[in-house]
Amino acid sequence: MPGEPTIAAYRSGRTGQTRWQKIRKGRQLYLMLALPVLFVILFNYVPMYGAQIAFKNYVVTKGIWGSEWVGLKHFDRFVNSYEFWRLLRNTLSISLYSLLAGFPFPILLALSLNYVRSLAFKKSVQMITYAPYFISVVVMVGIIFELLDPRKGIVNHFIQALGFEPIAFLAKAGLFQSIYVWSGVWQMMGFSCIIYLAALAGIDPALHESAVIDGASKLRRMWHVDLPGIMPIAVILLIINMGHLLDVGYEKILLMQNSLNLRTSEVIDTYVYKVALNSPAMNYSYSTLIGLFKSVINLALLVLVNQVARRTKQTSLW
């Protein structure tokens, strides 16, 4: 209509409106954006100020600036400590185990649900697999304890029914990582499946119609149509997961941990918690250095895997 700015004018910025007029016009959108931006600033950027205590002998009464600068003293202490290789090995083994075990199952579940014709059955499966995601860590660990209890757990009742002796699962260090990983796969599989279902919904139906005309079976359609369609999403999620390779977390492991499985259950996050908050001599500088070391390694892995994805012509973050 006459007097209204054209598309070319919008693209060139010649709409007759100043920058502040444009901001006022879209103030509702900027207001919605302000809350997540404020959250990121407060909880991601402001804490970076305190990261400098990793290079100091931090004393609470002296404050950050008043504490003595010691450089890489805490880094040398951590790398040369007898716990370093055990912590790194346990953290990497649990994280890689979780990644390898948990990555394919949401894809398989999404591919299977995508070909289910009964809407009621599909919704029921989604609800059942999605529900465990809302269970808190404390409740989840309680369920694990009840299921694996040597005397009254249903798993050991089944083992005894087969004629074997009951097993104290959480007292065996060699079984701890498998219990942790597979309980996590069960809890997160349904939630992760939603992302792939959304990606499958975006695939052009004409590709499936052409495959059916050519006589392709469902397995062939999954392999040649569905998997290539969700591969960009899978690669992006893999890159993001590699950027959190050392972020195992401490809540669930700490609740499942005991003196008998400590050999394989102690990871970097639980060690930082014990050094910083659960020790008679709380060493904030040492624990901060360990956390900073972990973050640097995660950043390096993220950049490395992203570069590999770019070199292999796959989807990348940047």
N, C-alpha and C positions, 0 to 999 in steps of 0.2 A: 504494500500500500504506500501511497505517497507520504513522504516525511519519515518513514521508518528506515532504520539503517539496514543496509544490505549485508549478505553473508561476507562479501569481499571487504566491506567496511569493518565488520567484526574481526576478520582475520588480520587486517592491517592496523587495527586499533583506532581508526578514524570514525568514532561513533558520536563525537561531540560531548562525551562524558569524561569527566576527570577521573583519576584513579580512586579518589575518596568517594566519589559518587557511585562508582562500580561496587566498592566495598559496602557502602550503605545499602545498595540494592540487594546484595547477597549476604546481608548481615546474619540471617538465620543459619546459612551454611557455615559462615565463619564461626558463629557461636557453637555450632555442633562440633566443629573442628578444634575449638579451643580446649575442650576438656581432655581429649586424648593427647594433644600436644603438651598440655600442662602436666599430665601424668608422666609422659616420657621425660620431660625436663626434670621433674621432682625426683623420680625414682631411677633414672638412668644417667642423667648428666650431673646433677648436683652431687651425688655420691662420689663422682670422680675426684672431687676436691679432697676427700679423705683417703684416696689411694696413695697419697704421698707418705702416709705413715708406714707403708711397706719398706721404705728406705730410711726409717728413723727408729730410734729406741723410744717408742711412744709412751709417755707418762701422762695419765689423765689430768693430774694437777698442773702440768706444764702446758698442756694444750698441744695442738699440732705444730704450730710455728716454734714453740719453745722447746720442743723435744730435740734430742741430739740426732744429727744426721750421721748415718752409718753406711750409706750406700748399699752395696750388694751383700752385706754381711748375712742377712737372713736368707738370701737366695743360696749362698754357699752352704749355710747350715742345713737347709732343706735338701739340696741336691746330694750332699755328702752324708746325710743321715741314713741309718740302717732301715728306716721305714720307707724311703723314697721309692725304691724299685718295687716293693710289695704293694704300696698304694697305687703306683702307676699301672702295674700289671693287673691288679684287681679292678681298677676303674676301667681300663681299656677292655678287659675281657667281658665285664658285665655290659658295657656300652655297645661293643661290637656284637655280642651275643643278642642283645635286645634289638639291635638294628637288623641283623640277619634273620632273626626269628619273627620280628614284628612287621617287617616291611612287606612281604608278599601276601600275608593273610588278608589285610583289608582289600587288596586288589582282587584276590580270588573271590572274596565275599561279594564285592561290588559287581564283578563280572557275572557271578551266579545269580544275584538278585535282578540284574538287568534283563535276564531272559525268563524270569518267572512271570507267568501270565495271570495267576490269581493275585489280585490286588490285596485281598485280605491276608493271604499267607505272607506276601511280601512285607506288608506293614507289621505283621506279628513278628517276623524274623528281625526286622529293623528295630522294633521296640525291645525285644529280648537282648539283642546284641549291643544296643545303645545304652540300656539301663545301667550296666556296671560302671560306666564312665562317671555317673553321679554318686557313686559310693565313695565316701571319704577314705583317706589313707588308713586312719585308725580302724574303721569298720572293716576295711579290706584285710588288714593284718589279722584282726580278730576272726574273720571267716577262715583265713588260712590256718590259724592255730586250731580252730575247731575241726576243720576237715582233716588235718594231719596229726591230731592228737594221738599219741601211742596207745592210749587206753580206750578212749571213746570216739575217736575220729572215724568217720565213715570210710575213709581210704584204708585205714588199718583193719577195720572190720572186714572189708572185702579181701584184703591180703590174708587175714586169718582164715576166712572161708575157703581160700584156695589151699590151705594147709601150711602156710609159711608163718614165720615169726613176725610180730609187729615191728615197724621201723620208726625210730625217732628221727624223723626227717630233718627237723631244724637243729638237731644235735650233730649232724653230719656235715662237715665243712664242704665236702665234695658235691653235696646236693643243694647247697644254698643258692648258688647262682641260677640254677635251673628253676627252682621254686620262684625266685624273684622274677625272672624273665617271663616265664609262661603265665604266671598270674597277671603280669602286666599286659601281656598279649591279649588275654581274655578280657581285661578291663578296658583296653583302648581300641580293640579291633573295630567295634561298631562305630565309634566316633570317627576314626580315621576313614572308615568306609564311605562316609557321607561326602567327603571331598571327591572321591573317585566316581561316586554315583552322579554328582553334579557335572563332572567332566564327561562322563558317558552320555549324559543328557544333551550335551552340546555337539555331539557327533552328527554329521549330516545324515539323515535317514536315507538319502539317495544312495549312499555307499552300501548300506545294508540291502537295499532293494536290488542293486546291481549284483551284489554277491549272491543273493538268493536266486536271481535269474540265471547266474552262472553255475548254480548247483552247489554252492558252498554250504557245508554243514555249520552247525552252531560253533563247533570248536574252531573251524577255519575262519569264521567271522570274528571270533574272539581274537584269534592270532593275527589276522591280516587287517582288521578294521578297528576293533576296540582297543587293543594294546597300543598300536601306533597313535590312536587318538588321545589316550591318557598318558602317553610317555612324557610329554612336556611337564605335566603336573608331577609325575613321579620323579623326574629328574630334579625339579625345583625342591620338592620335599626332601629328596636325598641330600641335596646340597645344604639345606637348612639343618637337617639332622647331623650332618658331619660337622657343622659349626657348633653343635652342642655335644660333641663326642665325649668330653670330659665332665659334662653336667649330668651326672647320674642322679643327684639329689641325695638328701640325707634322711628325710622323714621315714620313708618305708623301710629302708635298710636299717636305720637305727632301732625301729620298733621290732624288727625281726632278728636283730643281732643278739648274740649271747657269747659267753666265753668259749664255747665249744666250736662255733663256726667263725670266730673272729679272724682266723687265718685267711679266709677267702671273702669275708664280708666287709672288711675295713677298706673304705675308699677315700678319695681325697676329700669329699664333702663331709663325711662323718668325722674325719680326722681334724678338719678345720673347726667344726663345731666343738669337738672335745678340747682342742687347744685354746679356743677363744672364749668359750662360755661354760665349759664343764670341767674346768681345771682349777686347782687351788691357786696357781699362779697364772692368771689369764694373760696370755701374750697376744695382744691385739696386732702388733707389728708383724710377728711371725705368721699369724693366720691370714692377715691381709696380703702378705707376700705370696702365700700359697694360692689364695684365690686369684690374685693378679697373674700369677704364673699360669694358672689354668685358663684364664680368659685370653691371654696372649696365644697360647697353643690353639685354643678353639678358633681364634681369628685367623691364625696362619692356616689351619686346616680348611676353613671356609674359603679363603682366597685361593688356596691350592686346588681344591675340588672344583671351584667355579671356573678357574682357568683351564682345567682338564676338560670340563664340559664345553667350554668355548672352543678349545682346540679340536675336539671331536665333533664339532658342528651340532652340539645339542643345545637345548634351552639353558640359559644361564641367568643369574640374578642381575648381572651388569655386563 
